[in-house]
Each structure stands twice: as structure tokens, then as C-alpha cells.
Amino acid sequence: MRVTPKLLSTLVLAAFIAQPTLAEELTGTLKKIKDSGRIVVGVRDASQPFSYLLNDKQYVGYSVDLCNKVVDSVKKQLKLSALSVIYQPVTSQTRIPLMQNGTIDLECGSTTNSMERQKQVAFGNNMFWVNVRMAVKANSGIKGLADLNGKPVVTTTGTTSDRYIKQHEVGSKIDVKNLYGKDHDESFLMLETDRAAAFVMDDTLLAAKIANSRNPADFAIVGEILSGEPYGIMLRKDDPQFKKAVDDALNAVYKSKEIYNLYAKWFQSPIPPKGLNLRMPMSDKLKALFDNPNDKGA
Amino acid sequence: MNWGVFLEESPTGDGPYWKLALDGAKWTVLVSLGGWAIALLVGSLIGILRTVPNKLLVWLGDAYVELFRNIPLLVQLFLWFFVLPEVLPEAVGRWLKQDLPYPELTTAIIGLGLFTAARVAVQVSAGIKSLPRGQAAAGLALGFTRTEVYLKILLPQAFRIIIPPLTSEFMSIFKNSSVALGIGLTELVFQMRQMVEYSSVVIETIAVYTLIYIALALIVNRFMAWLERAVRIPGLIAGGGK
């Protein structure tokens, strides 16, 4: 066959029309997913309502739903007929090393997007905003920071309530005794058994712990907002192609009504397994994040 | 690799990261030495109980060992810290929760001490039983009371024999002390987790904390080896092998 300029141009044109996305060579995580036909998603066993295990077999939650949207979008972009999604449980301690060594491709939990962490990993556009506040016994009479003077205050390893309290205007005038739980369950137990007068933590986690307790009416979330932090979906660092794929997928959800349905599903309706309702209205801070998606760390 | 991270200021307000490690080491050493003191004292008593002629006392000693050896250490600490104050009379429980000085440290020392005591007890009784029966018989025949037989004949020999297994227990108590994290003591593993959480520098952090544990265990090991040589009596079975 003689290759005429006309035929050549037709071929080139045909190639462009047929496979526009492959114009750019695949690299990093996208290439890995395309080659292996699988994507490994890091999930948490007990980070309600973001990411948790249901009936010992299914991972569910707000973050997991968002990640599934990302996975669908990646599958579409790569034109894969089948993509196997593997859910790999991680903990606060293992999530960063497992991301760095390539075990997991996405982490869908309740991970704060911080500047420190951005030195090690990257984050998709922020998906949530938490405020650090305190849970107290409803009958304790504690209404704010000023009432905590001289009292024991518990928080979970890795966060320091003392620091948040001292940074606050009222905090400089009061003195608290710090206690530490090894996880949120233990911290909450210290509050429940009166070893601590207050449990300082992200408000969503506190709401979930209270909703799960024997007598939710015994507890209240009170006082000043001590700090605020964005949550993000974690990715490997220096992988602009995958980062763009994730951000595009997330932005599409953020800009549509979908995100409001998703929020209502996990934070304002009964959630499995016990049918608890966290009853948390969406904060202005989170609305602002959805209107102007960004990956700024705290 | 980012080893310089230890010189960086930690966001906890307690100074640079190396200071967190030092602080953690302080609590680990305190709880381990405190626990070891209780373990030696209680363990020796229980160990002796298991070798006396009185059946009831032997049974009591055995019961102690079985109870404390068969419950996981973390569960034991949990029982002491969270459950005990709830089952005691309310006033006592409240005192334990709110007025006991250094509640985490005190509970960890007692919990770790009583747990390790069960293990020390087994070794003490094994040491006593390994001595020829004629030793005690001869002592009694010479007019020693049973207490004197134990204090002057059996225990000095038994303790020399069991120095090597006691060394292992002494080293173990440093490692086991990490479970005190479960009741909120800010020991080494607590500080390690805190540093991992804040700095996100994982490998280097774990490497350095591992080295701290190795150093502590090695100090104990060398001290016990010195003790073994220092107390040996040439010609006796506990001669130290050299």
C-alpha cells in the first residue's frame, strides 16, 4: 500500500479520535493500575463513620464511598473492562509506610491533611473538615475551657489536648492534667469512668463515640473550637498524573449535589450496623471546601 | 533518611523530639525498676510458699502463679486500672480514680510487678527444688528452725542458681513495660507513636526507639552478668561456670 499524505493524515486523525487519553504516556500509580488490573485501597477497621468494617466482610463509610467514586472514574479513564478493588486494612501507624512502599494506592480513612505529612505523602482535594472540641458528662456542669482548671483531661496518643488548650486565649490561664488513651475507645472509657473530666478530640469522632455509648444522653459536646483540620484522601507523593485523576474525580463529586447526598447519608441519617444517627449539620467550613476544592494542609 | 528529625521541635510543646524519647525512657525505667522490686519481693515469697511442707500454702502459691500467668498482661493492667475502681466500694473507687498520686505509674508498677512475680516465683521454687534434699534435712537436724533453713541454707544457694533465668525476666520487664501505654503512661512506645503521628518519619523513629530498648536490655544483661560473677562461690554448683 502506498502511503499518501492524505492517508497518513487520516490515520493520524483516526488515532487521535480513537484514543485521546493515551496521548499522554501513563506513569506512576495509573500505569501500575493499568498493568496489574487492580487497585489497592487502604481502609480502617473502626473509624466510624468515615471508614469501617461491617459484619466482618464489607468496608463502608463516607471516605470509602468517595474512594469508590474515584476508583470508578479511574476505571473509566483507563478504559478497563474489569478492575479488581482490594481493600487493605491499615492503622494510624501503618498507613504512611504502606503508602510509601507501594502496598496501598489510595488511603480512605480519617487522615488529617497536615503540612508535616505532605513531606511524606500527597493528598487529594480535602474531603472533610473537623473541629477539635471536648466531650464531657452532661451533668458535670462543664460548659467551656474555663471550667477545666485543675481537672484531668484525656486525649488519644498522637494528639495533645494540652497544646490546643494552651493555644487558646482562655487556655493560658488554666492548668489541666493530661491523660492519654491508646485509642479513642480507651480515651472515651476514661471519660465514661470519671477518670477524666473531658475528652478533647475531633468533633465527628466524639459524636460517633457518644452515639455508640450505652447512654448517649449522658454526654455532651461543649465549649470552644480549639482547632480545625481538613481530612484528605492520601496518595503517593510526586505522582501528578494520578493526583490529577483523583482530584478531577473528587471535584466532580464536590461540585454536584452528590456530595450533599453523601454527607446526609453518613452524618444525618441512621448508619449501619446499629442505625445510629450522628445528627451533625454540615459546617460552613466544609461547605466552603466543596465550593472551592483545594489540598491545603493544616 | 532523615535522622535530623530528632533535633526538630515537636508540636507537642515538650521540646525537640529527642527530649520526648528521653522522657519516655524515664517512665519506662521507672515503671520497670519499680515493677521489678515488687516482682522480686512477691515472687520470692510465692516461690517459697510453693516449696513448704504445708499443702494449703503450696496450693495458694500455685493458684497465684496460674492466675497471673494465664491472663494476658494488657488485660491485667486493664483490670487494675479500669475495672477494679468500679467493683470496689464507691469511696475507695473514687480515691483510686481521682486522688491516687500518679495513677498510671502506680497502677503500672503494681500490675507489672504482680505479673512478673508469678514468673519469678516459678524460678525461685525451681531453684529451691534443684538443691539436694539433704541440705534442708541437715539444717533441721542441726537444730535450725525451718525459717533459718530457708534464709541461711536454701535461699542463698537457690538465688545464685537462678540468676540466668532471672536475667531474662529482668530484661523482659523492660520490654513488657510497653503495655503501660494501654493505661496512658507516656513511656517509650507512647512517645514513639506520638513522634510517628506528628513527624510522619516512621522508619527512623522506630529504628531509634528500638535501639533505646536494646540499650536498656543490654545494660540489665551486663549488670546481671556482673552480679553473677560477684556472688559466685567457687566449688558450688552456682559457680558461674568460669
Interface residues (C-beta under 8 A of the other chain):
Chain A: S92 Q93 I96 P97 E116 R117 K119 Q120 V121 P152 V154 T157 G158 T159 T160 D162 R163 K166 L179 Y180 G181 K182 E186 L189 M190 T193 D194 R195
Chain B: P11 T12 G13 F82 P85 E86 R94 K97 Q98 P103 E104 L181 G182 G184 T186 F190 R193 Q194 V196 E197 Y198 S199 S200 V201 V202 I203
